[in-house]
């Protein structure tokens, strides 16, 4: 009987996950017969994809105000493996050759040729230097392609898969995969002129991303997800149960990882809403036997996911990944903290109200923006919450948001994680 109950419970959990995933994703229509390698989205929400056609490769473009796709760049004997759009909406596209467009892909300039090894990642840093990572190292230019310099020479069996910038310090980090051992994270503190190994040696680095507090996250095919807290030097392993092929973080610091199907792992997408402490599977069932090789957030923070070698290669989140809660016209910051977090019985929310506060409420919302509990906190400096809604019923496990309303204005939102 016990085994039967456990089986029913497991099936119920799987059904809930599948239902949630079906509510999360939709297939995004693309031309048939293409292979997508990379995708990026500009400030106007135009989509550009690096693809392989039956007769070659290039760039497909979908303008935000049009329904169909057009071929922005066609190459008869090559493909485009990497697409990157900078903050000024300039487009960089590359594989063995490097192309540049400053008019949204209407025309292209060839600015670098590397006939031996494919370019895997591109970045333009805050000092307007262009970098690309490839099999065998990192190259840099400050003149849009007329004078490239190899700044990190590596062996040809080590590939640079990701480069990111810490915008508060200007430091650059690069993640590599070395197929005979070594590699890891490299760091530069001088605009990419010199690099030193900075941990995760021997891991197969695939992706790097920062959250809003300056923590650096690394996705690997050998050890899952790692986090480097801001201004620290020790990496923390958050999830060693996945082979990670892509990683993005939205403006609310929710982490999304695309996973590989190699070995005994399932493919798909996982999400963490508590800085990597816990993860949930938001994959469609059709994703499990595929690699999610690239992900990107659109201007409204919809999530796009590329599925390798698939008849339905591009997925889009039905809704934005950020919380849909009505904005107030005016916001003021209030120092507020809840301990413990996560919590299962009680959490204490402590705060400092302004001296001119006449009325104040503590408002708790679910992620759909529904107000589930409200407390009058006028004259208080803390409030207990037992995880119950206004009707006295326990809420479901998950992430909740709270803010403080005072004198007809509201503070920003903080997060709570309830686990019963």
One Martini backbone bead per residue (centre of mass of N, CA, C, O) as a GRO file, in nm:
protein
  420
    1UNK     BB    1   0.058   0.063  -0.021
    2UNK     BB    2   0.297   0.259   0.004
    3UNK     BB    3   0.396   0.236  -0.290
    4UNK     BB    4   0.133   0.335  -0.418
    5UNK     BB    5   0.133   0.616  -0.290
    6UNK     BB    6   0.407   0.706  -0.402
    7UNK     BB    7   0.330   0.675  -0.699
    8UNK     BB    8   0.092   0.872  -0.699
    9UNK     BB    9   0.257   1.115  -0.605
   10UNK     BB   10   0.459   1.118  -0.841
   11UNK     BB   11   0.245   1.152  -1.065
   12UNK     BB   12   0.128   1.417  -0.959
   13UNK     BB   13   0.385   1.584  -0.980
   14UNK     BB   14   0.429   1.541  -1.284
   15UNK     BB   15   0.158   1.666  -1.373
   16UNK     BB   16   0.211   1.946  -1.259
   17UNK     BB   17   0.465   2.006  -1.424
   18UNK     BB   18   0.340   1.978  -1.705
   19UNK     BB   19   0.123   2.194  -1.667
   20UNK     BB   20   0.314   2.429  -1.606
   21UNK     BB   21   0.474   2.410  -1.874
   22UNK     BB   22   0.228   2.456  -2.063
   23UNK     BB   23   0.184   2.749  -1.932
   24UNK     BB   24   0.476   2.865  -2.018
   25UNK     BB   25   0.479   2.750  -2.317
   26UNK     BB   26   0.561   2.819  -2.666
   27UNK     BB   27   0.568   2.786  -2.996
   28UNK     BB   28   0.789   2.938  -3.220
   29UNK     BB   29   0.766   3.045  -3.527
   30UNK     BB   30   0.948   2.888  -3.795
   31UNK     BB   31   1.119   2.796  -4.040
   32UNK     BB   32   1.164   2.530  -4.215
   33UNK     BB   33   1.472   2.351  -4.207
   34UNK     BB   34   1.624   2.461  -3.951
   35UNK     BB   35   1.919   2.563  -3.765
   36UNK     BB   36   1.971   2.675  -3.440
   37UNK     BB   37   2.240   2.856  -3.264
   38UNK     BB   38   2.134   3.165  -3.232
   39UNK     BB   39   2.002   3.440  -3.017
   40UNK     BB   40   1.870   3.782  -3.049
   41UNK     BB   41   1.754   4.102  -2.895
   42UNK     BB   42   1.635   4.404  -2.933
   43UNK     BB   43   1.486   4.704  -2.825
   44UNK     BB   44   1.239   4.636  -3.047
   45UNK     BB   45   1.202   4.313  -3.058
   46UNK     BB   46   1.396   4.202  -3.252
   47UNK     BB   47   1.483   3.901  -3.427
   48UNK     BB   48   1.800   3.715  -3.425
   49UNK     BB   49   1.935   3.438  -3.623
   50UNK     BB   50   2.153   3.173  -3.618
   51UNK     BB   51   2.187   2.963  -3.914
   52UNK     BB   52   2.088   2.663  -4.090
   53UNK     BB   53   2.063   2.559  -4.405
   54UNK     BB   54   2.041   2.348  -4.669
   55UNK     BB   55   2.247   2.570  -4.845
   56UNK     BB   56   2.357   2.691  -4.554
   57UNK     BB   57   2.362   3.026  -4.412
   58UNK     BB   58   2.280   3.272  -4.136
   59UNK     BB   59   2.028   3.536  -4.111
   60UNK     BB   60   1.739   3.572  -3.923
   61UNK     BB   61   1.446   3.796  -3.936
   62UNK     BB   62   1.220   3.957  -3.689
   63UNK     BB   63   1.000   4.192  -3.680
   64UNK     BB   64   0.786   4.321  -3.451
   65UNK     BB   65   0.571   4.438  -3.692
   66UNK     BB   66   0.599   4.138  -3.807
   67UNK     BB   67   0.534   3.804  -3.899
   68UNK     BB   68   0.777   3.734  -4.060
   69UNK     BB   69   1.064   3.616  -4.224
   70UNK     BB   70   1.402   3.719  -4.302
   71UNK     BB   71   1.697   3.741  -4.495
   72UNK     BB   72   1.975   3.913  -4.388
   73UNK     BB   73   2.190   3.663  -4.420
   74UNK     BB   74   2.374   3.497  -4.683
   75UNK     BB   75   2.542   3.169  -4.688
   76UNK     BB   76   2.660   2.909  -4.887
   77UNK     BB   77   2.943   2.807  -4.699
   78UNK     BB   78   2.796   2.889  -4.422
   79UNK     BB   79   2.755   2.976  -4.079
   80UNK     BB   80   2.579   3.095  -3.781
   81UNK     BB   81   2.666   3.067  -3.433
   82UNK     BB   82   2.675   3.391  -3.358
   83UNK     BB   83   2.476   3.634  -3.173
   84UNK     BB   84   2.516   3.999  -3.114
   85UNK     BB   85   2.372   4.269  -2.914
   86UNK     BB   86   2.407   4.579  -2.835
   87UNK     BB   87   2.301   4.875  -2.676
   88UNK     BB   88   2.292   5.009  -2.988
   89UNK     BB   89   2.203   4.771  -3.197
   90UNK     BB   90   2.443   4.627  -3.277
   91UNK     BB   91   2.560   4.367  -3.499
   92UNK     BB   92   2.696   4.036  -3.432
   93UNK     BB   93   2.839   3.785  -3.659
   94UNK     BB   94   2.951   3.433  -3.624
   95UNK     BB   95   3.226   3.199  -3.696
   96UNK     BB   96   3.472   3.203  -3.912
   97UNK     BB   97   3.328   3.475  -3.948
   98UNK     BB   98   3.297   3.842  -3.920
   99UNK     BB   99   3.006   4.040  -3.860
  100UNK     BB  100   2.855   4.375  -3.935
  101UNK     BB  101   2.575   4.585  -3.804
  102UNK     BB  102   2.414   4.934  -3.810
  103UNK     BB  103   2.104   4.846  -3.963
  104UNK     BB  104   1.950   4.580  -3.863
  105UNK     BB  105   2.056   4.390  -4.118
  106UNK     BB  106   2.054   4.525  -4.410
  107UNK     BB  107   2.373   4.527  -4.367
  108UNK     BB  108   2.717   4.399  -4.423
  109UNK     BB  109   3.039   4.350  -4.257
  110UNK     BB  110   3.358   4.228  -4.303
  111UNK     BB  111   3.604   4.204  -4.011
  112UNK     BB  112   3.670   3.882  -3.999
  113UNK     BB  113   3.908   3.602  -4.049
  114UNK     BB  114   3.869   3.243  -3.955
  115UNK     BB  115   3.942   2.938  -4.107
  116UNK     BB  116   3.967   2.728  -3.852
  117UNK     BB  117   3.781   2.865  -3.619
  118UNK     BB  118   3.512   2.909  -3.426
  119UNK     BB  119   3.291   3.141  -3.309
  120UNK     BB  120   3.125   3.152  -2.974
  121UNK     BB  121   3.171   3.460  -2.865
  122UNK     BB  122   3.038   3.794  -2.776
  123UNK     BB  123   3.166   4.130  -2.673
  124UNK     BB  124   3.082   4.458  -2.537
  125UNK     BB  125   3.218   4.681  -2.349
  126UNK     BB  126   3.217   4.983  -2.164
  127UNK     BB  127   3.488   5.065  -2.356
  128UNK     BB  128   3.433   4.954  -2.661
  129UNK     BB  129   3.529   4.667  -2.671
  130UNK     BB  130   3.597   4.387  -2.875
  131UNK     BB  131   3.504   4.040  -2.823
  132UNK     BB  132   3.626   3.702  -2.891
  133UNK     BB  133   3.553   3.355  -2.880
  134UNK     BB  134   3.753   3.058  -2.934
  135UNK     BB  135   3.944   2.830  -3.070
  136UNK     BB  136   4.231   2.937  -2.882
  137UNK     BB  137   4.074   3.211  -2.770
  138UNK     BB  138   4.115   3.574  -2.745
  139UNK     BB  139   3.982   3.867  -2.904
  140UNK     BB  140   4.072   4.219  -2.988
  141UNK     BB  141   3.907   4.547  -3.039
  142UNK     BB  142   3.902   4.928  -3.117
  143UNK     BB  143   3.827   4.928  -3.464
  144UNK     BB  144   3.619   4.739  -3.602
  145UNK     BB  145   3.847   4.511  -3.729
  146UNK     BB  146   4.144   4.636  -3.815
  147UNK     BB  147   4.280   4.538  -3.508
  148UNK     BB  148   4.352   4.241  -3.407
  149UNK     BB  149   4.403   4.081  -3.077
  150UNK     BB  150   4.561   3.838  -2.898
  151UNK     BB  151   4.495   3.798  -2.536
  152UNK     BB  152   4.421   3.467  -2.526
  153UNK     BB  153   4.619   3.204  -2.547
  154UNK     BB  154   4.534   2.879  -2.672
  155UNK     BB  155   4.457   2.582  -2.729
  156UNK     BB  156   4.271   2.415  -2.980
  157UNK     BB  157   4.117   2.236  -2.735
  158UNK     BB  158   4.024   2.529  -2.634
  159UNK     BB  159   3.709   2.683  -2.552
  160UNK     BB  160   3.529   2.986  -2.578
  161UNK     BB  161   3.188   3.031  -2.455
  162UNK     BB  162   3.229   3.289  -2.246
  163UNK     BB  163   3.162   3.649  -2.189
  164UNK     BB  164   3.192   3.882  -1.912
  165UNK     BB  165   3.086   4.180  -1.725
  166UNK     BB  166   3.173   4.384  -1.459
  167UNK     BB  167   3.022   4.693  -1.438
  168UNK     BB  168   3.156   4.797  -1.161
  169UNK     BB  169   3.479   4.721  -1.256
  170UNK     BB  170   3.545   4.584  -1.561
  171UNK     BB  171   3.566   4.300  -1.533
  172UNK     BB  172   3.664   3.991  -1.687
  173UNK     BB  173   3.496   3.681  -1.794
  174UNK     BB  174   3.595   3.342  -1.883
  175UNK     BB  175   3.464   3.044  -2.039
  176UNK     BB  176   3.593   2.705  -2.058
  177UNK     BB  177   3.681   2.422  -2.273
  178UNK     BB  178   3.882   2.133  -2.198
  179UNK     BB  179   3.936   1.817  -2.362
  180UNK     BB  180   4.224   1.742  -2.174
  181UNK     BB  181   4.225   1.951  -1.956
  182UNK     BB  182   4.130   2.215  -1.769
  183UNK     BB  183   4.054   2.520  -1.754
  184UNK     BB  184   3.775   2.759  -1.712
  185UNK     BB  185   3.833   3.052  -1.540
  186UNK     BB  186   3.886   3.380  -1.660
  187UNK     BB  187   4.070   3.691  -1.575
  188UNK     BB  188   4.025   4.055  -1.618
  189UNK     BB  189   4.160   4.399  -1.508
  190UNK     BB  190   4.264   4.529  -1.824
  191UNK     BB  191   4.066   4.515  -2.075
  192UNK     BB  192   4.179   4.218  -2.180
  193UNK     BB  193   4.506   4.196  -2.190
  194UNK     BB  194   4.495   4.012  -1.926
  195UNK     BB  195   4.508   3.666  -1.798
  196UNK     BB  196   4.362   3.456  -1.535
  197UNK     BB  197   4.312   3.197  -1.347
  198UNK     BB  198   3.967   3.155  -1.161
  199UNK     BB  199   3.870   2.868  -1.165
  200UNK     BB  200   3.710   2.572  -1.247
  201UNK     BB  201   3.898   2.352  -1.303
  202UNK     BB  202   3.782   2.106  -1.539
  203UNK     BB  203   3.542   2.252  -1.635
  204UNK     BB  204   3.258   2.279  -1.856
  205UNK     BB  205   3.211   2.574  -1.986
  206UNK     BB  206   2.908   2.759  -2.117
  207UNK     BB  207   2.812   2.988  -1.894
  208UNK     BB  208   2.736   3.342  -1.812
  209UNK     BB  209   2.607   3.539  -1.518
  210UNK     BB  210   2.442   3.816  -1.376
  211UNK     BB  211   2.326   3.976  -1.108
  212UNK     BB  212   2.217   4.260  -0.928
  213UNK     BB  213   2.454   4.201  -0.688
  214UNK     BB  214   2.722   4.062  -0.845
  215UNK     BB  215   2.675   3.774  -0.902
  216UNK     BB  216   2.836   3.487  -1.037
  217UNK     BB  217   2.733   3.263  -1.296
  218UNK     BB  218   2.793   2.906  -1.374
  219UNK     BB  219   2.782   2.691  -1.648
  220UNK     BB  220   2.802   2.325  -1.662
  221UNK     BB  221   2.877   1.985  -1.779
  222UNK     BB  222   3.016   1.877  -1.482
  223UNK     BB  223   2.869   2.075  -1.220
  224UNK     BB  224   2.662   2.272  -1.311
  225UNK     BB  225   2.616   2.524  -1.072
  226UNK     BB  226   2.779   2.837  -1.005
  227UNK     BB  227   2.885   3.072  -0.738
  228UNK     BB  228   3.010   3.418  -0.719
  229UNK     BB  229   3.040   3.624  -0.493
  230UNK     BB  230   3.070   3.938  -0.435
  231UNK     BB  231   3.407   3.995  -0.382
  232UNK     BB  232   3.489   3.696  -0.425
  233UNK     BB  233   3.680   3.360  -0.464
  234UNK     BB  234   3.454   3.145  -0.398
  235UNK     BB  235   3.300   2.874  -0.519
  236UNK     BB  236   2.953   2.767  -0.549
  237UNK     BB  237   2.767   2.478  -0.540
  238UNK     BB  238   2.418   2.443  -0.648
  239UNK     BB  239   2.418   2.228  -0.911
  240UNK     BB  240   2.505   1.870  -0.979
  241UNK     BB  241   2.242   1.749  -1.177
  242UNK     BB  242   2.349   1.908  -1.436
  243UNK     BB  243   2.380   1.979  -1.786
  244UNK     BB  244   2.490   2.287  -1.882
  245UNK     BB  245   2.421   2.507  -2.180
  246UNK     BB  246   2.250   2.744  -2.034
  247UNK     BB  247   2.222   3.100  -1.905
  248UNK     BB  248   1.982   3.307  -1.726
  249UNK     BB  249   1.891   3.645  -1.593
  250UNK     BB  250   1.669   3.833  -1.457
  251UNK     BB  251   1.560   4.132  -1.299
  252UNK     BB  252   1.467   3.928  -1.042
  253UNK     BB  253   1.689   3.684  -1.023
  254UNK     BB  254   1.603   3.467  -1.204
  255UNK     BB  255   1.699   3.135  -1.290
  256UNK     BB  256   1.804   2.992  -1.609
  257UNK     BB  257   1.841   2.653  -1.738
  258UNK     BB  258   1.996   2.473  -1.986
  259UNK     BB  259   1.986   2.130  -2.086
  260UNK     BB  260   2.123   1.813  -2.119
  261UNK     BB  261   2.121   1.461  -2.253
  262UNK     BB  262   2.360   1.351  -2.148
  263UNK     BB  263   2.368   1.057  -2.044
  264UNK     BB  264   2.139   1.069  -1.756
  265UNK     BB  265   2.021   1.330  -1.863
  266UNK     BB  266   1.790   1.570  -1.891
  267UNK     BB  267   1.643   1.791  -2.057
  268UNK     BB  268   1.582   2.145  -2.054
  269UNK     BB  269   1.424   2.352  -1.796
  270UNK     BB  270   1.535   2.549  -1.521
  271UNK     BB  271   1.436   2.701  -1.197
  272UNK     BB  272   1.534   2.988  -0.989
  273UNK     BB  273   1.401   3.197  -0.696
  274UNK     BB  274   1.674   3.157  -0.471
  275UNK     BB  275   1.978   3.176  -0.580
  276UNK     BB  276   2.009   2.842  -0.618
  277UNK     BB  277   1.884   2.661  -0.381
  278UNK     BB  278   1.644   2.598  -0.583
  279UNK     BB  279   1.463   2.372  -0.818
  280UNK     BB  280   1.267   2.374  -1.126
  281UNK     BB  281   1.075   2.207  -1.360
  282UNK     BB  282   0.984   2.369  -1.697
  283UNK     BB  283   0.940   2.141  -1.892
  284UNK     BB  284   0.868   1.998  -2.162
  285UNK     BB  285   0.835   1.680  -2.266
  286UNK     BB  286   0.983   1.738  -2.550
  287UNK     BB  287   1.267   1.832  -2.409
  288UNK     BB  288   1.414   1.575  -2.275
  289UNK     BB  289   1.561   1.483  -2.573
  290UNK     BB  290   1.712   1.770  -2.548
  291UNK     BB  291   1.901   2.054  -2.622
  292UNK     BB  292   1.954   2.364  -2.453
  293UNK     BB  293   2.171   2.593  -2.616
  294UNK     BB  294   1.978   2.858  -2.589
  295UNK     BB  295   1.921   3.185  -2.427
  296UNK     BB  296   1.672   3.461  -2.407
  297UNK     BB  297   1.578   3.796  -2.337
  298UNK     BB  298   1.346   4.011  -2.382
  299UNK     BB  299   1.222   4.327  -2.336
  300UNK     BB  300   0.974   4.175  -2.158
  301UNK     BB  301   1.101   3.900  -2.044
  302UNK     BB  302   1.092   3.690  -2.234
  303UNK     BB  303   1.155   3.349  -2.297
  304UNK     BB  304   1.408   3.198  -2.498
  305UNK     BB  305   1.444   2.867  -2.657
  306UNK     BB  306   1.688   2.644  -2.782
  307UNK     BB  307   1.650   2.349  -2.983
  308UNK     BB  308   1.833   2.091  -3.072
  309UNK     BB  309   1.756   1.917  -3.337
  310UNK     BB  310   1.454   2.032  -3.424
  311UNK     BB  311   1.121   2.084  -3.532
  312UNK     BB  312   1.104   2.279  -3.256
  313UNK     BB  313   1.352   2.514  -3.196
  314UNK     BB  314   1.140   2.739  -3.066
  315UNK     BB  315   1.080   2.901  -2.756
  316UNK     BB  316   0.817   3.071  -2.556
  317UNK     BB  317   0.705   3.257  -2.321
  318UNK     BB  318   0.388   3.355  -2.259
  319UNK     BB  319   0.511   3.516  -2.029
  320UNK     BB  320   0.662   3.707  -1.840
  321UNK     BB  321   0.916   3.655  -1.592
  322UNK     BB  322   0.803   3.881  -1.454
  323UNK     BB  323   0.620   4.033  -1.231
  324UNK     BB  324   0.259   4.097  -1.226
  325UNK     BB  325   0.250   4.411  -1.080
  326UNK     BB  326   0.127   4.690  -0.997
  327UNK     BB  327   0.222   5.007  -1.035
  328UNK     BB  328   0.321   5.281  -0.873
  329UNK     BB  329   0.380   5.621  -0.888
  330UNK     BB  330   0.521   5.574  -0.598
  331UNK     BB  331   0.850   5.524  -0.445
  332UNK     BB  332   0.992   5.390  -0.140
  333UNK     BB  333   1.242   5.313   0.069
  334UNK     BB  334   1.254   5.018   0.280
  335UNK     BB  335   1.380   4.858   0.539
  336UNK     BB  336   1.361   4.501   0.479
  337UNK     BB  337   1.326   4.184   0.666
  338UNK     BB  338   1.328   3.817   0.655
  339UNK     BB  339   1.309   3.584   0.941
  340UNK     BB  340   1.319   3.330   0.791
  341UNK     BB  341   1.481   3.247   0.455
  342UNK     BB  342   1.329   3.017   0.444
  343UNK     BB  343   0.993   2.896   0.551
  344UNK     BB  344   0.736   2.697   0.758
  345UNK     BB  345   0.597   2.873   0.998
  346UNK     BB  346   0.776   3.139   1.072
  347UNK     BB  347   0.809   3.492   0.997
  348UNK     BB  348   1.009   3.789   1.027
  349UNK     BB  349   0.913   4.123   0.954
  350UNK     BB  350   1.136   4.384   0.924
  351UNK     BB  351   1.117   4.750   0.990
  352UNK     BB  352   1.138   5.107   0.875
  353UNK     BB  353   0.957   5.370   0.934
  354UNK     BB  354   0.868   5.663   0.876
  355UNK     BB  355   0.817   5.945   1.068
  356UNK     BB  356   0.555   6.034   0.873
  357UNK     BB  357   0.385   5.794   0.953
  358UNK     BB  358   0.028   5.716   0.971
  359UNK     BB  359   0.001   5.469   0.765
  360UNK     BB  360   0.027   5.096   0.756
  361UNK     BB  361   0.110   4.818   0.533
  362UNK     BB  362   0.128   4.466   0.483
  363UNK     BB  363   0.190   4.309   0.165
  364UNK     BB  364   0.086   3.994   0.019
  365UNK     BB  365   0.195   3.810  -0.269
  366UNK     BB  366   0.169   3.652  -0.547
  367UNK     BB  367   0.293   3.588  -0.875
  368UNK     BB  368   0.005   3.707  -0.995
  369UNK     BB  369  -0.075   3.967  -0.796
  370UNK     BB  370  -0.223   3.857  -0.547
  371UNK     BB  371  -0.377   3.941  -0.263
  372UNK     BB  372  -0.343   3.738   0.049
  373UNK     BB  373  -0.224   3.958   0.265
  374UNK     BB  374  -0.300   4.188   0.547
  375UNK     BB  375  -0.136   4.438   0.752
  376UNK     BB  376  -0.138   4.635   1.035
  377UNK     BB  377   0.168   4.854   1.098
  378UNK     BB  378   0.108   5.078   1.275
  379UNK     BB  379   0.378   5.145   1.492
  380UNK     BB  380   0.568   4.932   1.382
  381UNK     BB  381   0.874   4.691   1.328
  382UNK     BB  382   0.695   4.417   1.308
  383UNK     BB  383   0.596   4.092   1.146
  384UNK     BB  384   0.409   3.810   1.148
  385UNK     BB  385   0.417   3.498   0.941
  386UNK     BB  386   0.231   3.173   0.883
  387UNK     BB  387   0.129   3.112   0.573
  388UNK     BB  388  -0.148   3.266   0.565
  389UNK     BB  389  -0.434   3.371   0.466
  390UNK     BB  390  -0.723   3.561   0.513
  391UNK     BB  391  -0.879   3.263   0.577
  392UNK     BB  392  -0.654   3.065   0.725
  393UNK     BB  393  -0.493   2.941   0.488
  394UNK     BB  394  -0.262   2.767   0.350
  395UNK     BB  395  -0.024   2.811   0.144
  396UNK     BB  396   0.161   2.741  -0.109
  397UNK     BB  397   0.440   2.652  -0.222
  398UNK     BB  398   0.670   2.935  -0.251
  399UNK     BB  399   0.678   3.246  -0.394
  400UNK     BB  400   0.675   3.570  -0.235
  401UNK     BB  401   0.546   3.905  -0.202
  402UNK     BB  402   0.648   4.223  -0.047
  403UNK     BB  403   0.503   4.525   0.089
  404UNK     BB  404   0.482   4.880   0.182
  405UNK     BB  405   0.218   5.080   0.292
  406UNK     BB  406   0.240   5.451   0.295
  407UNK     BB  407   0.088   5.733   0.257
  408UNK     BB  408   0.002   5.628  -0.043
  409UNK     BB  409   0.257   5.449  -0.063
  410UNK     BB  410   0.538   5.239  -0.191
  411UNK     BB  411   0.741   4.993  -0.180
  412UNK     BB  412   0.937   4.767  -0.258
  413UNK     BB  413   1.011   4.438  -0.332
  414UNK     BB  414   1.008   4.128  -0.164
  415UNK     BB  415   1.114   3.796  -0.078
  416UNK     BB  416   0.947   3.477  -0.028
  417UNK     BB  417   0.993   3.137   0.112
  418UNK     BB  418   0.758   2.871   0.114
  419UNK     BB  419   0.795   2.563   0.323
  420UNK     BB  420   0.591   2.305   0.454
   0.00000   0.00000   0.00000
